[in-house]
Amino acid sequence: MNQFDAEVERRGSNSFKWDGNERQFGRTDLLPFWVADMDFATPAPILQSIKDRVQHPVLGYEVRPAEYVDTVMGWIARRHGWSVPRDWLMFCPPSSIVAIYGLIMTQTKPGDGIIVPTPTYGPLLELVEKNGRRLIRCPLRETATRFELDVEGMAGLVERDGMMVLLCSPHNPTGRVFDDTELSALSELANERQMIVVSDEVHADLIRPGRRHTPFGSLGVPRSATVFSPNKSFNTAGLPQSSLVIPDAAMRQSMQGFLDMLQINHDHTFGGPAMISAYRECEGWLDDVVRYIDVNHARVAQFFSEQLPSVRVWPAEGTYLAWLDYRALGMDEGTVQRRLVDKGGVGLYPGSLFGEEGLGFLRMNVACPRSVLERGLQQIRRALLD
């Protein structure tokens, strides 16, 4: 049996996805496809690294060893073909979202406009709007086959030199892996207008076969911050770690001041060993899980095409997220959610959580055993068919 076919019982483990169903949907017995973590066992070498560390009886403050930095540099070079200078690297242990919050707070002022391609990961929108910045939406361009960055439209939204763009790449929720043409056009605009581009790339390792992810910072934009994390790749969301690549020294200095002020420089005692183990011992596991997820994506597309063609699955090029388009059903979001929960017994994120451009869509996490996926697909079909 494929290791990813094993159903791991997560109920009762304080799982946000499984034990949070009642809070989110009002029922405890749903099949959850909403939260973006995997239902696969975390790789054994990572678990062993935690067991090894806990043998020491003191869980005090720690310094970041050189091995930590070497490991991150090696991973970015090996996996993404980008040789990052050591002094460009920074680390924000609490999470990638805290890192992006710090960049917004140090590089922009209250009232500043921040351009965000939408729809996008909901917390990124909140980081802008709930911190006194103005959200300037730049909707992705919908073509017959995919959603694309509208760099030309973005150029028309630039109010002044030095503005910030907040990018999610690979893209959550659509699953796009932006190509070099799109990213190069954005990098040219950024350099021309001296813009700051913050690129959330936590899904960078989860690329479907035949596609390639280009880290934004590798395109030569000095005022950029590229945010990586092992948490999506190796199912370690409970041990948040994030690495930032920032070429500009002044940006790094102000970001360091933010980290120092909030006393968030110290890594989680188990986060460091887990990340080092992931990047050094678990690349084969990652390759295997990417292939498994690729088949799951193909199965989701096939199922809806054959069983419920009024729901369109936009082709995912990366991530383990499927973007389901139910606009042809003619149902509003509230009706669809009630049907999914009450009739289907499944939990999916409604598209509006990713911005107004997400209305008429659902986000489905497909990083689960195939048996769970099949049950979920049948339950979605039962919910949405009259």
Summary of the structure (lengths in Angstrom):
residues: 386
radius of gyration: 20.6
end to end distance: 36.8
largest distance: 59.8
contacts: 1256
relative contact order: 0.16
helix: 44%
strand: 15%
